[in-house]
Amino acid sequence: MAAALSLLPRATAVRLVAPRGLASASRLLCAAAAGEPSNSPAAPRRLVLYTKPGCCLCDGLKEKLHAATLLAGTPYSLASLELQERDITTNSEWEQLYQYEIPVLAKVLPDGTEEILPRLSPRLSVELIQKKVSSVFDQ
């Protein structure tokens, strides 16, 4: 039983009850271990970074975004942020849309569409980037 609990994601709460409710607790445990979605209201926070090789602005933003996800001790935590990088040279549509705009950050909406975010200045500190990105998901 302890081994099964160690496999659960940290955010998953498991409540074991007396033998009468053991079947439902067991189902909860199995669902969580199988990676099935829980009933938690927090939706995943996902961003897409459009970039290309050799883009120093892209590399700088990428480094700051990664640092911002690791930065702890602030009310603007990005620990649950999923960042996907897309190389625009691998898709002609992306290249046509973003060739003069990269780096481009887009928020992935619940329906899967993307909302392009305002450009972040390369001079912003990691803390300010963390605050600005976090505020996008608070809207």
The 8 nearest C-alpha neighbors of each residue, nearest first, counted from 0:
[[1, 3, 2, 4, 5, 28, 6, 25],
 [2, 0, 4, 3, 5, 6, 7, 28],
 [1, 3, 5, 0, 4, 6, 7, 32],
 [4, 2, 0, 6, 1, 5, 7, 32],
 [5, 3, 1, 6, 2, 7, 0, 28],
 [4, 6, 2, 3, 7, 1, 8, 0],
 [7, 5, 4, 3, 32, 8, 2, 31],
 [6, 8, 4, 32, 5, 31, 9, 11],
 [9, 7, 11, 10, 6, 31, 32, 5],
 [8, 10, 11, 7, 12, 5, 6, 4],
 [11, 9, 8, 12, 7, 39, 13, 37],
 [12, 10, 9, 8, 13, 7, 31, 37],
 [11, 13, 10, 14, 9, 8, 7, 31],
 [12, 14, 11, 15, 28, 27, 24, 4],
 [15, 13, 16, 24, 12, 27, 28, 25],
 [14, 16, 24, 13, 21, 17, 25, 20],
 [15, 17, 20, 21, 14, 18, 24, 19],
 [16, 18, 19, 20, 21, 15, 24, 22],
 [19, 17, 21, 20, 16, 22, 15, 24],
 [18, 20, 17, 21, 16, 22, 23, 24],
 [21, 19, 18, 22, 23, 16, 17, 24],
 [20, 22, 18, 24, 23, 19, 25, 16],
 [21, 23, 25, 24, 20, 26, 19, 18],
 [22, 24, 26, 25, 21, 20, 27, 28],
 [25, 23, 27, 21, 26, 15, 22, 28],
 [24, 26, 22, 28, 23, 27, 21, 29],
 [27, 25, 23, 29, 28, 24, 30, 22],
 [28, 26, 24, 30, 25, 29, 31, 23],
 [27, 29, 25, 31, 26, 30, 32, 24],
 [28, 30, 32, 26, 31, 27, 33, 25],
 [31, 29, 33, 27, 35, 32, 28, 26],
 [30, 32, 34, 28, 33, 29, 35, 27],
 [31, 33, 29, 34, 30, 7, 28, 6],
 [34, 32, 30, 31, 35, 29, 28, 7],
 [35, 33, 31, 32, 30, 36, 7, 8],
 [34, 36, 30, 33, 31, 37, 32, 29],
 [37, 35, 34, 38, 31, 30, 39, 33],
 [36, 38, 39, 35, 31, 11, 30, 34],
 [37, 39, 40, 36, 41, 11, 35, 42],
 [40, 38, 37, 41, 42, 36, 11, 10],
 [39, 41, 42, 38, 37, 43, 36, 10],
 [42, 40, 39, 43, 44, 38, 37, 79],
 [41, 43, 40, 44, 109, 39, 45, 79],
 [44, 42, 45, 41, 79, 80, 81, 109],
 [43, 45, 80, 81, 42, 79, 46, 136],
 [44, 46, 81, 107, 80, 82, 43, 106],
 [47, 45, 106, 82, 105, 107, 81, 83],
 [46, 48, 83, 105, 104, 84, 82, 49],
 [47, 49, 104, 84, 103, 85, 83, 50],
 [50, 48, 85, 103, 102, 84, 86, 87],
 [49, 51, 86, 102, 57, 101, 87, 85],
 [52, 50, 86, 87, 54, 88, 53, 49],
 [53, 51, 54, 50, 86, 88, 57, 55],
 [52, 54, 55, 51, 58, 57, 56, 50],
 [55, 53, 57, 56, 52, 51, 58, 50],
 [54, 56, 58, 57, 53, 59, 52, 60],
 [57, 55, 59, 58, 54, 60, 102, 121],
 [58, 56, 102, 54, 60, 55, 59, 50],
 [57, 59, 55, 61, 56, 60, 62, 54],
 [60, 58, 56, 62, 57, 61, 55, 63],
 [59, 61, 63, 57, 62, 58, 64, 56],
 [60, 62, 58, 64, 59, 63, 57, 65],
 [63, 61, 65, 59, 60, 64, 58, 66],
 [62, 64, 66, 60, 65, 61, 125, 67],
 [65, 63, 67, 61, 66, 62, 60, 68],
 [64, 66, 62, 68, 67, 63, 61, 69],
 [67, 65, 63, 69, 64, 68, 70, 62],
 [68, 66, 64, 70, 129, 69, 65, 125],
 [69, 67, 77, 78, 65, 66, 70, 64],
 [68, 70, 66, 67, 71, 78, 65, 77],
 [71, 69, 67, 68, 66, 72, 76, 73],
 [72, 70, 73, 69, 76, 68, 78, 67],
 [71, 73, 74, 70, 76, 75, 69, 126],
 [72, 74, 75, 71, 76, 70, 126, 130],
 [73, 75, 76, 72, 130, 71, 133, 77],
 [76, 74, 73, 130, 133, 129, 77, 134],
 [77, 75, 78, 74, 73, 71, 68, 133],
 [76, 78, 68, 80, 79, 75, 133, 67],
 [77, 79, 68, 76, 80, 69, 70, 71],
 [80, 78, 77, 81, 44, 43, 76, 68],
 [81, 79, 44, 77, 78, 45, 82, 68],
 [80, 82, 45, 44, 46, 79, 83, 43],
 [83, 81, 46, 47, 45, 80, 84, 48],
 [82, 84, 47, 48, 46, 81, 85, 45],
 [83, 85, 48, 47, 49, 82, 86, 50],
 [86, 84, 49, 50, 48, 87, 83, 47],
 [85, 87, 51, 50, 88, 89, 49, 84],
 [86, 88, 94, 93, 89, 90, 51, 50],
 [89, 87, 86, 90, 94, 51, 91, 93],
 [90, 88, 87, 86, 91, 94, 93, 85],
 [91, 89, 93, 92, 87, 88, 94, 86],
 [90, 92, 94, 93, 95, 89, 88, 87],
 [93, 91, 95, 94, 90, 96, 87, 97],
 [94, 92, 87, 96, 90, 95, 91, 97],
 [93, 95, 87, 91, 98, 97, 92, 96],
 [96, 94, 92, 93, 97, 98, 91, 87],
 [95, 97, 93, 94, 92, 98, 99, 100],
 [96, 98, 100, 94, 99, 101, 95, 93],
 [99, 97, 94, 100, 95, 96, 101, 87],
 [100, 98, 97, 101, 96, 95, 94, 102],
 [99, 101, 97, 98, 102, 103, 96, 118],
 [102, 100, 103, 50, 97, 99, 98, 49],
 [101, 103, 57, 50, 49, 100, 56, 104],
 [102, 104, 101, 49, 48, 100, 105, 118],
 [105, 103, 48, 116, 47, 115, 49, 102],
 [104, 106, 115, 47, 114, 116, 46, 113],
 [105, 107, 46, 114, 113, 45, 108, 115],
 [108, 106, 113, 45, 46, 111, 112, 105],
 [107, 109, 111, 112, 110, 113, 106, 114],
 [110, 108, 111, 107, 112, 42, 43, 113],
 [109, 111, 108, 112, 107, 113, 114, 106],
 [112, 110, 108, 109, 107, 113, 106, 114],
 [113, 111, 108, 110, 107, 114, 109, 106],
 [114, 112, 107, 106, 105, 108, 115, 111],
 [113, 115, 106, 105, 116, 107, 112, 108],
 [116, 114, 105, 104, 113, 106, 117, 103],
 [115, 117, 105, 104, 114, 118, 106, 103],
 [118, 116, 119, 115, 104, 103, 105, 120],
 [117, 119, 116, 120, 103, 104, 102, 115],
 [120, 118, 121, 117, 123, 128, 60, 122],
 [119, 121, 122, 123, 118, 60, 128, 124],
 [122, 120, 123, 119, 60, 56, 59, 124],
 [121, 123, 120, 124, 119, 125, 59, 60],
 [124, 122, 121, 120, 127, 128, 125, 119],
 [123, 125, 127, 126, 128, 122, 63, 121],
 [124, 126, 128, 63, 127, 67, 129, 123],
 [125, 127, 129, 124, 128, 130, 67, 70],
 [128, 126, 130, 124, 129, 125, 123, 131],
 [127, 129, 125, 131, 130, 126, 132, 124],
 [128, 130, 126, 67, 127, 132, 131, 133],
 [129, 131, 127, 133, 128, 75, 132, 134],
 [132, 130, 128, 134, 133, 129, 127, 135],
 [133, 131, 135, 129, 134, 130, 128, 136],
 [132, 134, 130, 135, 131, 136, 75, 129],
 [135, 133, 137, 131, 136, 132, 130, 138],
 [136, 134, 132, 133, 137, 138, 131, 106],
 [135, 137, 134, 138, 133, 44, 132, 106],
 [138, 136, 134, 135, 133, 132, 75, 131],
 [137, 136, 135, 134, 133, 132, 131, 106]]
